[in-house]
């Protein structure tokens, strides 16, 4: 059997350029430096406010860059670039959805959430409701969403390493995923929110700088003429000129068009309901800084996605879809393979280290969010009825982080090989289905009550999970998670078109049939606080 050119190229890079050693050294340096930073900024910070919300001491600019770091995951860098390289215009639709979503977060969620909460999404949802059942529901949805999101990041880690070191064995990739998971747990245990925020700032800066440099190098190869790049991409792809037109991936049938609408629902509405994005609004001292955070995050995300458009089409032009699909890691290999083509083993090592940093930082942020939600919402407010010792609560959060790290390692091993942009889109669908309706109802509907909150969260969450379980994602198609069986009955790959409206309907009906009336005084207090910030916890800016 003749080895594929990509495998030969990577093997040659590994042999001639000492690629594996270089990659390991660069990644090791990043881990060592960021761990030192995490230790320095977090030493002595043991209070709940420090561990959960970094003392609300970050500026809007700092938090905005960290927000973009949380948001620009392995899906954005590896998955979207691969989707554009293989599917062209339709792959870029992910970027459009991810970017437009920030307008929803800016207009409807950021300021109001900052004013009405303290540490978690459960603080907002339970403000005028019965504390224990609502916090339990909020914690459940946070844990499920975080684990879904982690699957994508861990799958990206496995695919990236398999590409770099040409590791085809399942055991080798599983070992790499385990190492990434363990390092991530160390970040969270040592640094808390303050440490993970600085990791996100460093990582986001490196990532945006890296993609910008790759874009400049790439355009330079085509004489700084975008038309030449696009023409070569179309020539080097089986789709031909259709690579530059809508419909290459989602336009084949009415069903695929409907699947695109469902995907768009999830992408645009999911961001404002992601727990790790919502939690970032508590790391700034005022609602004004929360708004600035979103503006900075949107700017960073815009620059990044414009660069990934060029990188995606550049991968199609210089690498080719056939080589990308055949390489270890599949579609997720497009950006690293392009780095190898335009800059050799050194650029491949740098880009791969940045991609690893991306995975590591995002998973650390997710773990921080999930462990905080369990410790603050479940342990402190359900088990201890709001009377938990603050230091004991932080200790529970750290223990939870270890458990979540182990679960994410197991899930990442199972999901290895899937397109990670697609996996993240599923996490967005779960977030929008479980959280968005209850957040908006809580903030804007005076009559909304506890029954409506519980119906909205659990109804949307269960509907979304059931539809995913019986969709082509899990069984019945060539790229399903479970091969060789077919028990799917839901035709769409993304359930957002059904599960998100269903969640709003559940919240509405639950409110109408619920016995308990809304607390008018609590509702009035929440309205005043959300619009003015009066009574909201304040922090001190650290410039």
KOLPASE-49766 format. One record per residue (C-alpha): x, y, z. Coordinates in steps of 0.05 Angstrom, whole numbers, padded with zeros to 5 digits, always signed. Layout:
XYZ;...
REM end
This chain:
+00000+00000+00000;+00027+00069-00020;+00026+00121+00035;-00015+00184+00022;+00025+00247+00005;+00003+00281+00070;+00029+00224+00112;+00094+00224+00073;+00101+00299+00080;+00090+00297+00155;+00137+00238+00163;+00190+00277+00124;+00179+00338+00168;+00185+00295+00230;+00250+00265+00205;+00285+00323+00171;+00261+00380+00215;+00258+00344+00282;+00185+00363+00281;+00158+00322+00340;+00213+00347+00387;+00203+00419+00365;+00128+00415+00373;+00135+00384+00442;+00185+00438+00464;+00141+00496+00440;+00079+00467+00473;+00119+00452+00536;+00143+00524+00538;+00072+00550+00532;+00048+00505+00588;+00107+00524+00633;+00100+00599+00621;+00024+00600+00630;+00027+00557+00692;+00078+00606+00722;+00032+00664+00704;-00028+00627+00734;+00010+00614+00798;+00034+00686+00805;-00033+00720+00793;-00072+00671+00836;-00027+00664+00896;-00064+00682+00959;-00132+00685+00924;-00174+00635+00962;-00240+00671+00972;-00302+00653+00932;-00303+00720+00895;-00230+00710+00874;-00237+00637+00854;-00304+00643+00818;-00302+00714+00789;-00230+00737+00795;-00253+00791+00844;-00289+00826+00787;-00224+00862+00775;-00213+00857+00699;-00225+00914+00651;-00273+00909+00593;-00215+00904+00544;-00180+00848+00584;-00245+00810+00593;-00264+00819+00520;-00199+00788+00497;-00209+00732+00547;-00281+00723+00522;-00255+00716+00451;-00205+00665+00479;-00262+00626+00509;-00301+00630+00445;-00247+00618+00393;-00240+00544+00407;-00210+00486+00368;-00275+00487+00329;-00261+00557+00304;-00188+00545+00286;-00187+00473+00262;-00259+00455+00247;-00281+00517+00209;-00217+00521+00168;-00228+00447+00149;-00301+00458+00133;-00284+00516+00086;-00228+00478+00053;-00273+00418+00038;-00342+00449+00031;-00325+00521+00012;-00377+00575+00023;-00421+00531+00066;-00364+00520+00114;-00359+00596+00124;-00432+00596+00146;-00407+00572+00214;-00365+00635+00221;-00423+00680+00203;-00468+00647+00255;-00415+00650+00309;-00402+00724+00295;-00475+00747+00290;-00489+00712+00356;-00451+00766+00394;-00504+00817+00375;-00555+00777+00415;-00507+00773+00474;-00493+00848+00471;-00565+00872+00464;-00603+00824+00509;-00557+00789+00558;-00490+00819+00577;-00509+00880+00619;-00572+00850+00650;-00537+00785+00670;-00478+00824+00701;-00526+00864+00743;-00571+00808+00768;-00521+00752+00782;-00460+00741+00823;-00422+00678+00803;-00465+00633+00759;-00524+00631+00712;-00563+00598+00769;-00558+00664+00807;-00598+00699+00752;-00650+00645+00740;-00664+00634+00815;-00666+00708+00834;-00742+00711+00838;-00757+00636+00837;-00753+00578+00887;-00679+00571+00898;-00666+00496+00904;-00703+00467+00844;-00683+00523+00797;-00609+00520+00817;-00610+00445+00808;-00638+00453+00738;-00587+00508+00721;-00529+00466+00746;-00554+00406+00706;-00557+00445+00641;-00489+00477+00655;-00456+00409+00666;-00487+00378+00603;-00469+00438+00559;-00398+00441+00585;-00387+00366+00573;-00415+00372+00502;-00367+00430+00488;-00309+00392+00518;-00321+00333+00471;-00303+00378+00413;-00240+00405+00445;-00214+00337+00465;-00230+00308+00397;-00190+00366+00367;-00131+00348+00412;-00132+00276+00389;-00137+00295+00315;-00081+00347+00320;-00032+00300+00353;-00048+00244+00305;-00031+00291+00249;+00034+00318+00279;+00063+00251+00300;+00027+00207+00249;-00005+00168+00306;-00060+00122+00279;-00069+00078+00340;-00130+00091+00383;-00088+00081+00446;-00038+00134+00425;-00092+00186+00412;-00128+00168+00477;-00063+00179+00515;-00055+00248+00485;-00126+00267+00502;-00113+00244+00574;-00051+00287+00579;-00088+00349+00554;-00144+00336+00604;-00096+00329+00663;-00058+00394+00646;-00125+00430+00640;-00145+00406+00710;-00080+00434+00738;-00096+00503+00708;-00163+00504+00743;-00139+00477+00810;-00081+00526+00814;-00110+00588+00782;-00185+00592+00791;-00220+00644+00747;-00164+00695+00753;-00112+00646+00727;-00156+00618+00671;-00173+00689+00649;-00099+00706+00639;-00088+00640+00602;-00146+00660+00556;-00116+00729+00545;-00048+00700+00527;-00078+00646+00483;-00126+00693+00446;-00069+00742+00431;-00025+00686+00404;-00081+00655+00364;-00103+00719+00330;-00030+00739+00316;-00016+00669+00287;-00076+00668+00240;-00062+00739+00218;+00010+00721+00200;-00013+00658+00164;-00062+00699+00124;-00009+00749+00103;+00040+00694+00083;-00015+00658+00045;-00040+00718+00006;+00033+00735-00009;+00042+00667-00042;-00012+00688-00092;+00017+00757-00106;-00030+00790-00056;-00088+00774-00104;-00148+00742-00070;-00178+00723-00138;-00117+00680-00154;-00124+00644-00088;-00198+00631-00098;-00188+00607-00170;-00134+00558-00148;-00178+00533-00091;-00235+00519-00139;-00188+00485-00188;-00159+00440-00133;-00227+00417-00105;-00276+00366-00135;-00332+00417-00128;-00298+00464-00176;-00330+00533-00181;-00386+00510-00134;-00335+00515-00078;-00345+00591-00080;-00421+00588-00082;-00474+00572-00030;-00503+00502-00028;-00442+00458-00033;-00456+00424+00033;-00527+00445+00052;-00560+00458-00016;-00566+00388-00045;-00637+00373-00020;-00694+00405+00017;-00673+00366+00079;-00601+00392+00078;-00628+00463+00069;-00672+00453+00130;-00612+00426+00168;-00576+00491+00152;-00633+00532+00180;-00630+00489+00243;-00555+00499+00248;-00564+00574+00240;-00615+00575+00297;-00565+00540+00343;-00505+00583+00325;-00539+00651+00329;-00579+00637+00392;-00530+00592+00429;-00475+00642+00447;-00519+00684+00493;-00537+00620+00532;-00468+00589+00539;-00452+00583+00614;-00377+00597+00606;-00393+00660+00566;-00445+00684+00616;-00397+00671+00674;-00345+00718+00643;-00391+00778+00654;-00380+00771+00729;-00304+00783+00723;-00315+00857+00708;-00335+00909+00760;-00394+00943+00725;-00446+00931+00671;-00412+00984+00628;-00348+00942+00628;-00390+00881+00611;-00415+00917+00548;-00343+00937+00531;-00324+00864+00539;-00373+00843+00485;-00350+00898+00438;-00277+00877+00446;-00295+00804+00439;-00336+00817+00375;-00277+00856+00345;-00228+00800+00360;-00276+00747+00333;-00288+00787+00269;-00213+00792+00254;-00204+00719+00268;-00260+00694+00224;-00238+00737+00166;-00170+00704+00171;-00200+00634+00175;-00237+00647+00111;-00171+00659+00076;-00138+00600+00111;-00195+00554+00092;-00193+00571+00018;-00117+00572+00021;-00118+00501+00047;-00162+00481-00011;-00115+00516-00060;-00048+00490-00034;-00065+00425+00002;-00129+00401-00032;-00190+00368-00003;-00167+00298-00021;-00103+00305+00019;-00139+00338+00077;-00192+00282+00082;-00138+00228+00078;-00093+00258+00131;-00097+00235+00204;-00149+00280+00235;-00190+00289+00171;-00221+00358+00160;-00190+00383+00224;-00121+00376+00192;-00131+00432+00141;-00098+00489+00180;-00037+00449+00205;-00026+00420+00136;-00029+00489+00105;+00023+00513+00156;+00068+00456+00135;+00060+00474+00062;+00075+00548+00069;+00125+00548+00126;+00152+00478+00135;+00161+00441+00202;+00176+00505+00242;+00110+00539+00224;+00073+00473+00233;+00102+00467+00303;+00084+00539+00322;+00013+00534+00293;+00002+00466+00326;+00026+00492+00393;-00022+00551+00387;-00078+00502+00369;-00060+00461+00430;-00060+00523+00473;-00129+00539+00445;-00156+00471+00464;-00124+00473+00533;-00149+00543+00550;-00220+00531+00527;-00227+00466+00564;-00199+00499+00627;-00252+00553+00621;-00307+00502+00612;-00282+00461+00671;-00280+00524+00714;-00353+00540+00695;-00380+00470+00707;-00344+00461+00774;-00366+00530+00798;-00438+00516+00780;-00438+00450+00819;-00403+00479+00880;-00442+00544+00883;-00511+00522+00859;-00515+00450+00882;-00469+00443+00942;-00475+00512+00974;-00547+00530+00958;-00581+00462+00954;-00544+00416+01001;-00522+00470+01050;-00583+00515+01038;-00539+00577+01028;-00499+00567+01092;-00437+00534+01064;-00368+00553+01089;-00336+00594+01032;-00270+00556+01037;-00305+00489+01037;-00345+00512+00976;-00281+00527+00938;-00253+00459+00958;-00315+00425+00929;-00306+00465+00865;-00235+00439+00858;-00256+00367+00871;-00311+00375+00819;-00260+00401+00769;-00221+00335+00775;-00284+00294+00763;-00305+00336+00703;-00234+00330+00675;-00239+00254+00677;-00308+00254+00644;-00283+00301+00589;-00224+00254+00575;-00270+00194+00567;-00318+00234+00523;-00262+00262+00480;-00236+00192+00467;-00306+00170+00444;-00316+00231+00400;-00247+00229+00368;-00250+00237+00292;-00314+00279+00287;-00311+00349+00256;-00303+00392+00317;-00339+00453+00289;-00400+00408+00281;-00393+00381+00352;-00390+00452+00379;-00453+00469+00340;-00488+00414+00378;-00465+00445+00444;-00494+00512+00420;-00560+00477+00405;-00562+00447+00476;-00546+00516+00506;-00599+00553+00467;-00650+00498+00480;-00638+00493+00555;-00620+00564+00576;-00640+00619+00528;-00715+00616+00538;-00710+00616+00614;-00659+00673+00614;-00701+00718+00570;-00766+00701+00605;-00733+00714+00673;-00706+00781+00651;-00766+00807+00611;-00831+00771+00631;-00861+00793+00697;-00908+00733+00702;-00854+00681+00692;-00851+00632+00751;-00814+00572+00779;-00855+00521+00741;-00842+00557+00675;-00767+00559+00691;-00763+00484+00705;-00805+00465+00645;-00764+00510+00600;-00696+00483+00623;-00713+00409+00627;-00761+00410+00568;-00710+00442+00521;-00652+00401+00548;-00687+00333+00544;-00716+00348+00475;-00648+00368+00448;-00612+00307+00477;-00666+00259+00452;-00665+00288+00382;-00589+00285+00379;-00589+00212+00404;-00637+00192+00348;-00606+00234+00293;-00555+00217+00239;-00502+00244+00285;-00504+00181+00327;-00526+00128+00277;-00548+00116+00206;-00497+00155+00165;-00424+00142+00144;-00396+00194+00192;-00440+00175+00252;-00409+00165+00321;-00435+00093+00324;-00418+00057+00259;-00455-00001+00228;-00522+00010+00262;-00582+00053+00245;-00634+00072+00297;-00644+00145+00278;-00713+00173+00263;-00700+00248+00269;-00674+00271+00201;-00635+00334+00220;-00563+00333+00244;-00574+00395+00287;-00638+00395+00330;-00641+00471+00342;-00699+00485+00295;-00744+00440+00338;-00714+00440+00408;-00704+00516+00415;-00777+00536+00400;-00800+00476+00441;-00762+00504+00501;-00796+00572+00494;-00863+00536+00488;-00849+00494+00551;-00830+00556+00591;-00893+00592+00568;-00941+00534+00581;-00907+00518+00647;-00917+00589+00671;-00991+00588+00653;-01005+00521+00687;-00959+00531+00747;-00993+00539+00814;-00943+00586+00845;-00950+00660+00827;-00891+00703+00810;-00863+00743+00868;-00880+00815+00849;-00831+00846+00898;-00773+00802+00875;-00791+00815+00803;-00790+00890+00814;-00723+00886+00850;-00695+00844+00793;-00720+00894+00742;-00689+00954+00778;-00623+00917+00790;-00618+00892+00718;-00630+00961+00688;-00590+01004+00737;-00540+00959+00771;-00563+00981+00840;-00548+00926+00890;-00504+00887+00842;-00436+00866+00869;-00382+00915+00849;-00308+00902+00838;-00246+00944+00831;-00212+00951+00764;-00142+00925+00758;-00106+00960+00701;
REM end
